[in-house]
Amino acid sequence: MKLANSRNGLAGNRSIHANKAIQQWEIRFLEYRLEVVGSWPDSARKVATLEAIVLRLDSVRER
């Protein structure tokens, strides 16, 4: 099964776009996602989700 991401076009409108400024609510949501995903068993989906969160946070740090 192929995981959805912005590169393969399967993510659709759910992908995180780095060209938008991050809002306080989004930071809180990403922190929550990190907590939830941290409890998942090791898998390709866990790795992909963590990578997406880190990419989003890195895009803000570069500004």
Secondary structure, 3 states (H helix, E strand, C coil): CCCCCCCCCCCHHHCCCCCCCCCHHHHHHHHHHHHHHHCCCCCHHHHHHHHHHHHHHHHHHCC
